Amino acid sequence: MQAWSVEEATVLWNRPVARDTWRMALQAPRLADRIRPGQFLMLRLANGRSDPLLARPYALYDVVRLGSTGDAIGVEIVYLVVGKQTRLLTELRPGETAVVWGPLGNGFDAIPPARHLLLVAGGIGQTPFYAFAAERTGVRHYGAEQRTELAEAVVLCYGARSSDLLACVDDFSRLPIEVVLCTDDGSAGRRGLVTEAAAEWLDRPGNWVVVGCGPEPMLRALQQLCGRRGVPCYLSLEVPMACGFGACFSCAVPVRLGGAVDYRRCCLDGPVFDASEVVF
Ligand SMILES: Cc1cc2nc3c(=O)[nH]c(=O)nc-3n(C[C@H](O)[C@H](O)[C@H](O)COP(=O)(O)OP(=O)(O)OC[C@H]3O[C@@H](n4cnc5c(N)ncnc54)[C@H](O)[C@@H]3O)c2cc1C
């Protein structure tokens, strides 16, 4: 496992991109140089601000590169405002700092190369998929090595309650992937659950590997859908956690291994799990 490091990161930009959803770039070259799609970072407010006391985890959205050299200088996250820290994050201005540590977690490298990738995102669950889709389509690379396991086809089914909550769709649309939007109220894309759209894609010919990120009911539905069809499925879990590196055991995930239920730490063994092992 690669070592993680702590950096005081300067905010480069921080702006709203959808209802209650913000996109922030942080200058953190050591992290940016190594973080891989599906990995995450922990973020804590700086300058003696200790409320909230605990850091919060955020998935890598993208890496910021210097135009002139291509050097990785920062990371972007996309966050939904749900509580204390995310509300305070919206007040951070360029030039202010936050403390970040990472890269953390197994990331999507836990998923074997796949010819046909079906990414299923619900709510803010699209965030780890931009870097993943960009890399598996050969558009961008992350970390030290150039990866070559390209997918022949990548489909993103992305669902939200309504159109104003869909974030960063333009980024995804610029990638050579199929983007299928779903909203509960029909205000964008097709009306209905994202898992219904996913099921239809699985009816099409392909060696599908499914990857899900989003609210637990969606992940559970995806687990069942893929289990019934015998399709490999991986889930990126967003379990609340305090440290991010395995010390606090606050993010234990029940898993079924060899018929018995055991526990794995989401931060170390995840956040990406084989769906067939996860016990909801
Ligand atoms: C690996 C990982 C990656 C993540 N990536 C992102 C990301 O890219 N963008 C993003 O917006 N969020 C992401 N999250 C979730 C994010 O960490 C939480 O939303 C954040 O901790 C909320 O902090 P807060 O102080 O604003 O809210 P809090 O005050 O801590 O909580 C507000 C409310 O949200 C609930 N809550 C908090 N966290 C979760 C959770 N994980 N699941 C269910 N309910 C929760 C609390 O119970 C409470 O009701 C990720 C989580 C993990 C584990």
The ligand as an SDF file (V2000), in Angstrom:
LIG
                    3D

 53 58  0  0  0  0  0  0  0  0999 V2000
  -14.9120    7.2390    0.9460 C   0  0  0  0  0  0  0  0  0  0  0  0
  -15.9270    8.3470    1.0140 C   0  0  0  0  0  0  0  0  0  0  0  0
  -16.0060    9.2640   -0.0180 C   0  0  0  0  0  0  0  0  0  0  0  0
  -16.9360   10.3110    0.0330 C   0  0  0  0  0  0  0  0  0  0  0  0
  -16.9680   11.1780   -1.0070 N   0  0  0  0  0  0  0  0  0  0  0  0
  -17.8310   12.2040   -0.9750 C   0  0  0  0  0  0  0  0  0  0  0  0
  -17.8590   13.1400   -2.0410 C   0  0  0  0  0  0  0  0  0  0  0  0
  -17.0920   13.0440   -3.0040 O   0  0  0  0  0  0  0  0  0  0  0  0
  -18.7440   14.1560   -1.9650 N   0  0  0  0  0  0  0  0  0  0  0  0
  -19.6070   14.2870   -0.8990 C   0  0  0  0  0  0  0  0  0  0  0  0
  -20.3960   15.2330   -0.8780 O   0  0  0  0  0  0  0  0  0  0  0  0
  -19.6030   13.4180    0.1200 N   0  0  0  0  0  0  0  0  0  0  0  0
  -18.7330   12.3870    0.1170 C   0  0  0  0  0  0  0  0  0  0  0  0
  -18.7080   11.5100    1.1530 N   0  0  0  0  0  0  0  0  0  0  0  0
  -19.6220   11.7250    2.2740 C   0  0  0  0  0  0  0  0  0  0  0  0
  -19.0950   12.8720    3.1470 C   0  0  0  0  0  0  0  0  0  0  0  0
  -17.9380   12.4130    3.8150 O   0  0  0  0  0  0  0  0  0  0  0  0
  -20.1520   13.3060    4.1450 C   0  0  0  0  0  0  0  0  0  0  0  0
  -21.2310   13.8650    3.4640 O   0  0  0  0  0  0  0  0  0  0  0  0
  -19.5580   14.3450    5.0860 C   0  0  0  0  0  0  0  0  0  0  0  0
  -18.8100   13.6470    6.0370 O   0  0  0  0  0  0  0  0  0  0  0  0
  -20.6130   15.1550    5.7730 C   0  0  0  0  0  0  0  0  0  0  0  0
  -19.9770   15.9690    6.7160 O   0  0  0  0  0  0  0  0  0  0  0  0
  -20.7840   17.1370    7.4250 P   0  0  0  0  0  0  0  0  0  0  0  0
  -19.9780   17.5800    8.6090 O   0  0  0  0  0  0  0  0  0  0  0  0
  -21.1800   18.1720    6.4580 O   0  0  0  0  0  0  0  0  0  0  0  0
  -22.1060   16.4310    7.8920 O   0  0  0  0  0  0  0  0  0  0  0  0
  -22.4250   15.8290    9.3250 P   0  0  0  0  0  0  0  0  0  0  0  0
  -22.7770   16.9560   10.2220 O   0  0  0  0  0  0  0  0  0  0  0  0
  -21.3180   14.9280    9.7470 O   0  0  0  0  0  0  0  0  0  0  0  0
  -23.6900   14.9620    8.9670 O   0  0  0  0  0  0  0  0  0  0  0  0
  -24.8750   15.5540    8.4510 C   0  0  0  0  0  0  0  0  0  0  0  0
  -25.9020   14.4880    8.2370 C   0  0  0  0  0  0  0  0  0  0  0  0
  -25.4670   13.5870    7.2160 O   0  0  0  0  0  0  0  0  0  0  0  0
  -25.3980   12.2720    7.7280 C   0  0  0  0  0  0  0  0  0  0  0  0
  -24.2030   11.6920    7.1420 N   0  0  0  0  0  0  0  0  0  0  0  0
  -22.9590   12.1520    7.1890 C   0  0  0  0  0  0  0  0  0  0  0  0
  -22.1400   11.3800    6.4750 N   0  0  0  0  0  0  0  0  0  0  0  0
  -22.9080   10.4010    5.9560 C   0  0  0  0  0  0  0  0  0  0  0  0
  -22.6570    9.2840    5.1390 C   0  0  0  0  0  0  0  0  0  0  0  0
  -21.4290    9.0250    4.6680 N   0  0  0  0  0  0  0  0  0  0  0  0
  -23.6860    8.4760    4.8350 N   0  0  0  0  0  0  0  0  0  0  0  0
  -24.9220    8.7220    5.2880 C   0  0  0  0  0  0  0  0  0  0  0  0
  -25.2160    9.7830    6.0650 N   0  0  0  0  0  0  0  0  0  0  0  0
  -24.2380   10.5820    6.3940 C   0  0  0  0  0  0  0  0  0  0  0  0
  -25.2890   12.4110    9.2100 C   0  0  0  0  0  0  0  0  0  0  0  0
  -25.7840   11.2770    9.8750 O   0  0  0  0  0  0  0  0  0  0  0  0
  -26.1560   13.6420    9.4460 C   0  0  0  0  0  0  0  0  0  0  0  0
  -27.5060   13.3060    9.4440 O   0  0  0  0  0  0  0  0  0  0  0  0
  -17.8120   10.4380    1.1370 C   0  0  0  0  0  0  0  0  0  0  0  0
  -17.7350    9.5180    2.1820 C   0  0  0  0  0  0  0  0  0  0  0  0
  -16.8110    8.4880    2.1140 C   0  0  0  0  0  0  0  0  0  0  0  0
  -16.7030    7.4990    3.2350 C   0  0  0  0  0  0  0  0  0  0  0  0
  1  2  1  0
  2  3  1  0
  2 52  2  0
  3  4  2  0
  4  5  1  0
  4 50  1  0
  5  6  2  0
  6  7  1  0
  6 13  1  0
  7  8  2  0
  7  9  1  0
  9 10  1  0
 10 11  2  0
 10 12  1  0
 12 13  2  0
 13 14  1  0
 14 15  1  0
 14 50  1  0
 15 16  1  0
 16 17  1  0
 16 18  1  0
 18 19  1  0
 18 20  1  0
 20 21  1  0
 20 22  1  0
 22 23  1  0
 23 24  1  0
 24 25  2  0
 24 26  1  0
 24 27  1  0
 27 28  1  0
 28 29  2  0
 28 30  1  0
 28 31  1  0
 31 32  1  0
 32 33  1  0
 33 34  1  0
 33 48  1  0
 34 35  1  0
 35 36  1  0
 35 46  1  0
 36 37  1  0
 36 45  1  0
 37 38  2  0
 38 39  1  0
 39 40  1  0
 39 45  2  0
 40 41  1  0
 40 42  2  0
 42 43  1  0
 43 44  2  0
 44 45  1  0
 46 47  1  0
 46 48  1  0
 48 49  1  0
 50 51  2  0
 51 52  1  0
 52 53  1  0
M  END
$$$$
